[in-house]
Amino acid sequence: MLAKQRYLPPREQQILDLLQQHKELSAKQIVDLLPDKLSNSSIRTFLRSLEAKGRITHIEAESQYIYRPIQAPFLAAKDELKRLVSVYFEGSISATVSAMIDERDAALSDQELDEIQAMIDAARKGGRS
């Protein structure tokens, strides 16, 4: 596994999020997708930093670099969720779940409730509670 910085600065995270969403992008495409426009050279600086941190890679295609995330989307999502739990919920999984299933925000289907209950039951059998 690559040794990498756990959390990224906001702009680098924003660029990595775009790459996760779109699978691959050129620097120009990233410039076009960002809500606040940065120069192409600024974006390339962030991209070099993300490559140095082992978060992205690139290939050369039609005389331009195409950037791709290294980590699979599911694993990236797990890492981001861990960061959110740590930063916003002081590491509390129960507080995180409570916020996610607040009855005012979302109604869970019976199937989703059954799936959640099965995960809880499995965690208890595994000795985690």
FIBA-200521 format. One line per field, with one value per residue (C-alpha): x, y, z; residue number from 0. Coordinates in nm, 2 decimals. Example, Ala and Ser with C-alpha at 12.3 -4.5 7.8 and 13.67 -1.06 7.14 Angstrom:
FIBA-200521
px = 1.23; 1.37
py = -0.45; -0.11
pz = 0.78; 0.71
k = 0; 1
***
This chain:
FIBA-200521
px = 0.00; 0.12; 0.24; 0.02; -0.09; -0.41; -0.60; -0.56; -0.58; -0.92; -0.83; -0.64; -0.94; -1.17; -0.96; -0.94; -1.32; -1.36; -1.13; -1.32; -1.65; -1.53; -1.28; -1.03; -0.98; -0.72; -0.60; -0.82; -1.13; -1.06; -1.02; -1.36; -1.53; -1.42; -1.67; -1.40; -1.16; -0.80; -0.52; -0.41; -0.07; -0.22; -0.42; -0.10; 0.08; -0.20; -0.20; 0.18; 0.13; -0.14; 0.08; 0.37; 0.14; 0.04; -0.32; -0.34; -0.15; -0.15; -0.11; -0.02; -0.29; -0.31; -0.04; -0.20; -0.19; -0.50; -0.52; -0.68; -0.73; -0.53; -0.77; -1.09; -1.40; -1.53; -1.21; -1.19; -1.54; -1.45; -1.15; -1.36; -1.63; -1.36; -1.24; -1.59; -1.66; -1.33; -1.37; -1.74; -1.85; -1.55; -1.50; -1.84; -2.00; -2.33; -2.35; -2.27; -2.54; -2.79; -2.72; -2.76; -3.09; -3.25; -3.62; -3.66; -3.40; -3.47; -3.71; -3.54; -3.71; -3.77; -3.49; -3.24; -3.34; -3.30; -2.95; -2.84; -2.97; -2.78; -2.46; -2.52; -2.59; -2.27; -2.06; -2.20; -2.12; -1.77; -1.71; -1.75; -2.02
py = 0.00; 0.35; 0.56; 0.87; 1.17; 1.09; 1.41; 1.65; 2.03; 2.14; 2.23; 1.90; 1.71; 1.90; 1.80; 1.44; 1.43; 1.54; 1.27; 1.01; 1.13; 1.14; 0.86; 1.05; 1.42; 1.65; 1.96; 2.17; 1.97; 2.01; 2.39; 2.39; 2.18; 2.38; 2.64; 2.90; 2.92; 2.87; 2.89; 2.58; 2.61; 2.62; 2.31; 2.14; 2.23; 2.06; 1.76; 1.72; 1.73; 1.47; 1.25; 1.29; 1.19; 0.87; 0.97; 1.00; 0.89; 1.01; 0.88; 1.08; 1.08; 1.30; 1.53; 1.60; 1.43; 1.25; 1.21; 0.92; 0.84; 0.55; 0.44; 0.26; 0.47; 0.25; 0.27; 0.64; 0.67; 0.47; 0.69; 1.00; 0.87; 0.79; 1.15; 1.29; 1.07; 1.19; 1.56; 1.62; 1.35; 1.32; 0.97; 0.85; 0.61; 0.62; 0.99; 0.96; 0.70; 0.91; 1.21; 1.00; 0.84; 1.14; 1.08; 1.44; 1.40; 1.05; 0.77; 0.43; 0.14; -0.19; -0.35; -0.08; -0.12; -0.50; -0.45; -0.22; -0.46; -0.75; -0.54; -0.47; -0.83; -0.94; -0.68; -0.81; -1.17; -1.06; -0.92; -0.56; -0.36
pz = 0.00; -0.08; 0.21; 0.18; 0.36; 0.54; 0.47; 0.18; 0.17; 0.05; -0.30; -0.36; -0.21; -0.45; -0.75; -0.63; -0.58; -0.94; -1.06; -0.86; -1.01; -1.37; -1.36; -1.57; -1.67; -1.83; -1.65; -1.87; -1.80; -1.42; -1.47; -1.65; -1.38; -1.08; -0.96; -0.91; -1.20; -1.14; -1.40; -1.58; -1.42; -1.07; -1.14; -1.27; -0.95; -0.75; -0.98; -0.93; -0.56; -0.57; -0.78; -0.54; -0.26; -0.44; -0.49; -0.87; -1.18; -1.54; -1.89; -2.20; -2.47; -2.77; -2.65; -2.31; -1.97; -1.86; -1.48; -1.29; -0.92; -0.80; -0.53; -0.62; -0.56; -0.28; -0.09; -0.14; -0.01; 0.30; 0.37; 0.33; 0.56; 0.82; 0.79; 0.83; 1.13; 1.29; 1.20; 1.25; 1.49; 1.72; 1.61; 1.72; 1.47; 1.66; 1.63; 1.26; 1.20; 1.41; 1.19; 0.87; 0.97; 1.13; 1.06; 0.94; 0.67; 0.52; 0.55; 0.55; 0.37; 0.56; 0.34; 0.45; 0.81; 0.78; 0.62; 0.90; 1.16; 1.00; 1.01; 1.38; 1.45; 1.27; 1.46; 1.79; 1.69; 1.60; 1.94; 1.85; 2.01
k = 0; 1; 2; 3; 4; 5; 6; 7; 8; 9; 10; 11; 12; 13; 14; 15; 16; 17; 18; 19; 20; 21; 22; 23; 24; 25; 26; 27; 28; 29; 30; 31; 32; 33; 34; 35; 36; 37; 38; 39; 40; 41; 42; 43; 44; 45; 46; 47; 48; 49; 50; 51; 52; 53; 54; 55; 56; 57; 58; 59; 60; 61; 62; 63; 64; 65; 66; 67; 68; 69; 70; 71; 72; 73; 74; 75; 76; 77; 78; 79; 80; 81; 82; 83; 84; 85; 86; 87; 88; 89; 90; 91; 92; 93; 94; 95; 96; 97; 98; 99; 100; 101; 102; 103; 104; 105; 106; 107; 108; 109; 110; 111; 112; 113; 114; 115; 116; 117; 118; 119; 120; 121; 122; 123; 124; 125; 126; 127; 128
***
